[in-house]
């Protein structure tokens, strides 16, 4: 492949230098975390926790996703992109070590305070790096590539993680996965330090404050936020319980569940680049609408199907996880729209406030899901679907794009 061909390929996918460095870090940390993150409820169960602790873990993650977005955005604007990403990486490594040495479930919850630093705090930095590096018309493709790279580990790692749990047992297999994660995270840390080129900022912007930043939001961004909250509520209610429902209620093995997660991500990956390129041509709105439709459809599938022989159930699960993958079809367009509407100045802070509000609004979803679960798993899925349908209706009526 000639240098010119490589240059054209990079230009086609928006692979600027700093975006490439970011993608390497995302892949390394993703490969590590996806070995075990889907199995945290099983790990908590092995440490003696019950259904409400599983839900509390998911709620804690959602609360941290909300709380951490804003300081993540502030640090991204104040420290610069590289130093902020390095800091978030270091905090996550501290959390992995707590998980590794945990012998009871409360320490897992404490460790989550640090583990969430990478996945949550780094999100505004990701938006900022892509926004800094690519023109407005190219951002949908940039987010397509970022979304693919973020999910490639999920095609491979959950199946390997499920094998580790079968081979070594839930607790020991989980710990083996954590050792691998820490090694990969240290590699990502070195790569960020060595290759990221920071653009100097003479006068870092002063934080505006959460309320002031929200008031300054583009009206379209506020309307998008409403649909986003409803869709994520539909996702959040059963999300921490699907692994239990799949492996306990429907009789699938943890290894098969890991394979299903890989299938879900492979489905998403296959649509990212085509959807991103078509969004450049047709606009973002059709693809964002499709994403919200699939958020509503997935809990409906779980609510009303899944009976029969084990072979029929396994076929149902394959179809259900393909639907789960199709939820991502409009994610690059949605992220591109958020970046566009957030504006050029203090983009990290604006994105942080957006996700902070979304996270707080969705934080109660897993607890509501757990409460309804004790009545009936079907009820949990059905109510989640109602939230998803409301999100579709609002976006079709009032959504920007």
C-alpha positions as CSV (number, residue, x, y, z in Angstrom):
1,X,0.0,0.0,0.0
2,X,1.5,3.3,-1.1
3,X,1.9,6.3,1.1
4,X,-0.7,8.2,-1.0
5,X,-3.2,5.3,-0.6
6,X,-2.6,5.3,3.2
7,X,-3.1,9.0,3.3
8,X,-6.4,8.8,1.4
9,X,-7.6,5.9,3.6
10,X,-6.8,8.0,6.7
11,X,-8.5,11.0,5.3
12,X,-11.6,8.9,4.4
13,X,-11.9,7.7,8.0
14,X,-10.8,10.9,9.7
15,X,-7.7,9.2,11.2
16,X,-5.7,12.3,12.3
17,X,-2.7,11.7,14.6
18,X,-4.3,12.5,17.9
19,X,-7.5,10.5,17.0
20,X,-5.3,7.5,16.3
21,X,-3.6,7.8,19.7
22,X,-7.0,8.1,21.4
23,X,-8.2,5.0,19.5
24,X,-5.2,2.9,20.6
25,X,-5.9,3.8,24.2
26,X,-9.6,3.0,23.8
27,X,-8.8,-0.4,22.3
28,X,-6.3,-1.4,24.9
29,X,-8.5,-0.4,27.9
30,X,-11.6,-1.8,26.2
31,X,-9.9,-5.2,25.6
32,X,-9.1,-5.4,29.3
33,X,-12.4,-4.2,30.7
34,X,-14.6,-6.3,28.4
35,X,-13.0,-9.4,29.8
36,X,-15.0,-9.0,33.0
37,X,-17.3,-6.0,32.9
38,X,-20.3,-8.0,31.6
39,X,-19.8,-10.5,34.4
40,X,-19.7,-8.1,37.4
41,X,-23.2,-9.2,38.5
42,X,-22.0,-12.8,38.5
43,X,-18.9,-11.8,40.4
44,X,-21.0,-9.9,43.0
45,X,-23.2,-13.0,43.3
46,X,-20.2,-15.2,43.9
47,X,-19.1,-12.7,46.7
48,X,-22.5,-13.1,48.4
49,X,-24.5,-10.2,46.9
50,X,-28.2,-10.4,46.0
51,X,-30.3,-8.8,43.3
52,X,-30.5,-5.4,44.9
53,X,-26.7,-5.2,45.2
54,X,-26.5,-6.0,41.4
55,X,-29.0,-3.2,40.8
56,X,-27.1,-0.9,43.2
57,X,-23.9,-1.6,41.2
58,X,-25.6,-0.6,38.0
59,X,-27.1,2.5,39.7
60,X,-23.7,3.5,41.1
61,X,-22.2,3.2,37.6
62,X,-25.0,5.4,36.2
63,X,-24.6,8.0,39.0
64,X,-20.8,8.1,38.4
65,X,-21.4,8.4,34.7
66,X,-23.5,11.4,35.5
67,X,-21.3,13.0,38.2
68,X,-18.0,12.3,36.4
69,X,-19.0,13.8,33.0
70,X,-18.8,17.4,34.2
71,X,-15.4,17.3,36.0
72,X,-14.2,15.2,33.1
73,X,-15.2,18.1,30.7
74,X,-13.7,20.7,33.0
75,X,-10.4,18.8,33.3
76,X,-10.3,18.3,29.5
77,X,-10.6,22.0,28.9
78,X,-8.3,23.1,31.7
79,X,-5.5,20.4,31.6
80,X,-5.5,19.8,27.9
81,X,-6.7,16.6,26.2
82,X,-3.5,14.5,26.8
83,X,-3.0,15.2,30.5
84,X,-6.7,14.7,31.2
85,X,-6.7,11.3,29.4
86,X,-3.6,10.2,31.3
87,X,-5.2,11.2,34.6
88,X,-8.4,9.2,33.9
89,X,-6.3,6.2,32.9
90,X,-4.4,6.3,36.2
91,X,-7.6,6.5,38.2
92,X,-9.0,3.5,36.4
93,X,-5.9,1.5,37.2
94,X,-6.4,2.2,40.9
95,X,-9.9,0.8,40.6
96,X,-8.8,-2.3,38.8
97,X,-6.4,-3.0,41.7
98,X,-9.3,-2.7,44.2
99,X,-11.3,-5.1,42.2
100,X,-8.3,-7.5,42.1
101,X,-7.9,-7.5,45.9
102,X,-11.6,-7.5,46.8
103,X,-12.7,-10.4,48.9
104,X,-16.2,-9.0,49.6
105,X,-18.7,-7.1,47.5
106,X,-18.6,-3.7,49.3
107,X,-14.9,-3.2,48.1
108,X,-16.1,-3.8,44.5
109,X,-18.5,-0.9,44.9
110,X,-15.7,1.3,46.2
111,X,-13.4,0.2,43.3
112,X,-16.1,1.2,40.9
113,X,-15.6,4.9,42.0
114,X,-12.2,4.7,40.3
115,X,-12.9,2.2,37.5
116,X,-15.6,4.6,36.1
117,X,-13.0,7.4,35.7
118,X,-11.9,6.1,32.3
119,X,-15.3,5.3,30.7
120,X,-17.0,8.3,32.1
121,X,-14.5,11.2,32.5
122,X,-12.9,10.4,29.2
123,X,-16.1,10.9,27.2
124,X,-15.9,14.7,27.0
125,X,-12.3,14.4,26.0
126,X,-13.2,12.0,23.2
127,X,-15.7,14.5,21.9
128,X,-13.2,17.3,22.2
129,X,-10.4,15.4,20.4
130,X,-12.7,14.5,17.5
131,X,-14.2,18.0,17.4
132,X,-10.7,19.6,17.5
133,X,-9.3,17.4,14.7
134,X,-12.1,17.1,12.2
135,X,-14.3,19.6,10.3
136,X,-18.1,19.6,11.1
137,X,-19.0,17.7,8.0
138,X,-16.5,14.9,8.9
139,X,-17.5,14.2,12.5
140,X,-20.1,11.5,11.9
141,X,-17.4,9.4,10.2
142,X,-15.0,10.2,13.0
143,X,-17.5,9.0,15.6
144,X,-18.2,5.9,13.4
145,X,-14.6,4.9,13.6
146,X,-14.4,5.7,17.3
147,X,-17.5,3.6,17.9
148,X,-16.2,0.7,15.9
149,X,-12.8,0.8,17.8
150,X,-14.6,1.1,21.1
151,X,-16.7,-2.0,20.4
152,X,-14.2,-4.2,18.6
153,X,-13.0,-5.5,22.0
154,X,-16.5,-6.5,22.8
155,X,-16.5,-8.9,19.8
156,X,-13.6,-10.7,21.3
157,X,-13.1,-10.1,25.0
158,X,-16.5,-11.2,26.5
159,X,-16.2,-14.7,25.0
160,X,-12.6,-15.0,26.3
161,X,-13.8,-13.6,29.7
162,X,-16.6,-16.2,29.8
163,X,-14.0,-18.9,29.1
164,X,-11.8,-17.6,31.9
165,X,-14.7,-17.8,34.3
166,X,-15.5,-21.4,33.2
167,X,-11.8,-22.5,33.3
168,X,-10.8,-20.9,36.7
169,X,-14.2,-20.3,38.4
170,X,-16.0,-17.0,38.8
171,X,-13.7,-15.3,41.3
172,X,-10.3,-16.6,40.1
173,X,-11.2,-16.2,36.5
174,X,-12.4,-12.6,37.2
175,X,-9.0,-11.9,38.8
176,X,-7.1,-13.3,35.9
177,X,-9.0,-10.9,33.6
178,X,-8.1,-8.0,35.9
179,X,-4.4,-8.8,35.7
180,X,-4.6,-8.7,31.9
181,X,-6.5,-5.4,32.1
182,X,-3.9,-3.7,34.3
183,X,-1.2,-4.7,31.9
184,X,-3.0,-3.3,28.9
185,X,-3.9,-0.1,30.8
186,X,-0.2,0.5,31.5
187,X,0.5,0.1,27.8
188,X,-2.2,2.6,26.9
189,X,-0.7,5.1,29.4
190,X,2.7,4.8,27.8
191,X,1.3,5.3,24.3
192,X,-0.7,8.4,25.3
193,X,2.4,10.0,26.9
194,X,4.7,9.3,24.0
195,X,2.6,10.0,20.9
196,X,-0.2,12.5,21.7
197,X,0.6,16.0,20.4
198,X,-1.1,18.6,22.6
199,X,-2.2,21.8,21.1
200,X,-1.1,24.7,23.4
201,X,-3.9,26.7,25.1
202,X,-2.7,30.1,26.1
203,X,-5.6,30.9,28.4
204,X,-7.7,27.8,29.4
205,X,-11.4,28.7,29.6
206,X,-12.9,29.2,33.0
207,X,-15.7,26.9,33.9
208,X,-19.1,28.5,33.3
209,X,-21.0,26.3,35.8
210,X,-23.6,23.6,35.3
211,X,-26.7,25.8,35.2
212,X,-25.1,28.5,33.1
213,X,-23.8,26.0,30.6
214,X,-27.2,24.3,30.4
215,X,-29.0,27.6,29.9
216,X,-26.7,28.4,27.0
217,X,-27.5,25.0,25.3
218,X,-28.8,25.2,21.8
219,X,-32.6,24.5,22.0
220,X,-32.1,21.5,19.7
221,X,-29.6,20.0,22.1
222,X,-32.1,20.3,24.9
223,X,-34.8,18.5,22.8
224,X,-32.3,15.8,21.9
225,X,-31.5,15.3,25.5
226,X,-35.2,14.4,26.3
227,X,-35.3,11.6,23.8
228,X,-31.8,10.4,24.9
229,X,-32.9,10.2,28.5
230,X,-36.1,8.2,27.7
231,X,-34.1,5.8,25.5
232,X,-31.4,5.3,28.1
233,X,-34.1,4.6,30.7
234,X,-35.4,1.8,28.5
235,X,-31.8,0.5,28.3
236,X,-31.0,1.0,32.0
237,X,-33.9,-0.8,33.6
238,X,-33.0,-4.3,32.6
239,X,-29.3,-3.8,31.6
240,X,-27.7,-5.2,34.9
241,X,-30.2,-8.1,34.9
242,X,-30.0,-9.4,31.3
243,X,-26.9,-11.5,32.1
244,X,-28.9,-13.1,35.0
245,X,-32.0,-13.5,32.9
246,X,-30.0,-15.1,30.0
247,X,-27.9,-17.5,32.1
248,X,-30.4,-18.3,34.9
249,X,-34.0,-17.9,33.6
250,X,-33.2,-18.9,30.0
251,X,-30.5,-21.5,30.8
252,X,-27.6,-20.2,28.6
253,X,-24.0,-20.7,29.8
254,X,-21.8,-17.7,30.7
255,X,-19.6,-18.6,27.7
256,X,-22.6,-18.5,25.3
257,X,-23.6,-15.1,26.9
258,X,-20.1,-13.8,26.1
259,X,-20.5,-15.0,22.5
260,X,-23.9,-13.2,22.3
261,X,-22.3,-10.0,23.5
262,X,-19.6,-10.4,20.8
263,X,-22.4,-10.9,18.2
264,X,-24.1,-7.7,19.5
265,X,-21.0,-5.7,18.9
266,X,-20.2,-7.3,15.6
267,X,-23.7,-6.3,14.4
268,X,-23.1,-2.7,15.5
269,X,-19.7,-2.5,13.9
270,X,-21.0,-3.7,10.5
271,X,-23.3,-0.7,10.3
272,X,-21.1,2.1,11.7
273,X,-19.2,3.2,8.6
274,X,-22.1,2.8,6.1
275,X,-24.4,4.7,8.5
276,X,-21.8,7.4,9.1
277,X,-21.2,8.0,5.4
278,X,-25.0,8.0,4.7
279,X,-25.5,10.5,7.5
280,X,-23.1,12.8,5.8
281,X,-25.3,12.6,2.6
282,X,-28.8,12.3,4.0
283,X,-28.5,14.0,7.4
284,X,-28.3,12.8,10.9
285,X,-32.1,12.6,11.7
286,X,-33.1,9.3,10.0
287,X,-30.3,7.4,11.7
288,X,-30.9,8.9,15.2
289,X,-34.6,7.9,14.8
290,X,-33.7,4.3,14.0
291,X,-31.4,4.1,17.0
292,X,-34.2,5.2,19.3
293,X,-36.6,2.7,17.7
294,X,-34.2,-0.2,18.4
295,X,-33.8,1.0,22.0
296,X,-37.6,0.6,22.4
297,X,-37.7,-2.8,20.4
298,X,-35.1,-4.7,22.5
299,X,-37.0,-4.8,25.8
300,X,-40.2,-5.7,23.8
301,X,-38.4,-8.7,22.4
302,X,-37.3,-9.9,25.8
303,X,-40.8,-9.2,27.2
304,X,-42.8,-11.3,24.8
305,X,-40.5,-14.0,23.4
306,X,-38.0,-16.5,24.8
307,X,-40.2,-19.6,25.5
308,X,-39.7,-23.1,24.0
309,X,-36.9,-25.7,23.9
310,X,-33.4,-24.7,24.7
311,X,-32.5,-24.7,21.0
312,X,-35.4,-22.3,20.3
313,X,-34.4,-20.1,23.3
314,X,-30.8,-19.9,21.9
315,X,-32.1,-18.9,18.5
316,X,-34.3,-16.2,20.2
317,X,-31.2,-14.9,22.1
318,X,-29.2,-14.7,18.9
319,X,-32.0,-12.5,17.4
320,X,-32.4,-10.5,20.5
321,X,-28.7,-9.6,20.7
322,X,-28.7,-8.7,17.0
323,X,-31.4,-6.2,17.8
324,X,-29.3,-4.9,20.7
325,X,-26.5,-4.3,18.2
326,X,-28.8,-2.4,15.8
327,X,-29.4,0.1,18.6
328,X,-26.0,1.6,17.7
329,X,-26.9,2.4,14.0
330,X,-27.4,6.1,14.7
331,X,-24.9,6.6,17.5
332,X,-22.2,8.3,15.3
333,X,-24.9,10.6,13.9
334,X,-26.1,11.4,17.5
335,X,-22.6,12.1,18.8
336,X,-21.8,14.2,15.8
337,X,-25.0,16.2,16.4
338,X,-24.1,16.7,20.1
339,X,-20.7,17.9,19.1
340,X,-22.1,20.3,16.5
341,X,-24.7,21.7,18.9
342,X,-22.2,22.0,21.8
343,X,-20.3,24.7,19.9
344,X,-16.6,25.3,19.6
345,X,-15.8,27.1,22.9
346,X,-15.7,25.0,26.0
347,X,-16.9,21.9,24.2
348,X,-15.6,19.6,26.9
349,X,-17.7,21.4,29.5
350,X,-20.8,21.4,27.4
351,X,-20.6,17.7,26.6
352,X,-19.9,17.0,30.3
353,X,-23.1,18.9,31.3
354,X,-25.1,17.0,28.7
355,X,-24.1,13.6,29.9
356,X,-24.2,14.7,33.6
357,X,-27.9,15.6,33.2
358,X,-28.6,12.4,31.2
359,X,-26.9,10.2,33.7
360,X,-28.7,11.7,36.7
361,X,-32.1,11.3,35.0
362,X,-31.3,7.6,34.2
363,X,-29.7,6.7,37.5
364,X,-32.9,5.4,39.1
365,X,-33.7,3.1,36.1
366,X,-31.8,-0.1,37.4
367,X,-33.5,0.2,40.8
368,X,-36.9,0.5,39.2
369,X,-36.0,-2.5,37.1
370,X,-35.0,-4.5,40.1
371,X,-38.2,-3.6,42.0
372,X,-40.3,-4.7,39.0
373,X,-38.1,-7.8,38.5
374,X,-39.2,-9.1,41.9
375,X,-42.8,-8.9,40.6
376,X,-42.0,-10.3,37.1
377,X,-39.0,-10.1,34.7
378,X,-41.6,-9.6,31.9
379,X,-42.9,-6.5,33.7
380,X,-39.4,-5.0,33.9
381,X,-39.0,-5.4,30.1
382,X,-42.5,-4.2,29.2
383,X,-42.2,-1.0,31.3
384,X,-38.7,-0.4,29.8
385,X,-40.2,-0.6,26.3
386,X,-42.8,2.0,27.2
387,X,-40.0,4.5,28.0
388,X,-38.3,3.6,24.7
389,X,-41.5,4.2,22.7
390,X,-41.9,7.6,24.4
391,X,-38.4,8.5,23.4
392,X,-39.1,7.7,19.7
393,X,-42.4,9.7,19.7
394,X,-40.7,12.8,21.2
395,X,-37.8,12.7,18.8
396,X,-40.0,12.2,15.7
397,X,-42.1,15.2,16.9
398,X,-39.5,17.6,18.3
399,X,-36.0,16.2,17.7
400,X,-33.3,18.2,15.9
401,X,-31.1,17.0,13.1
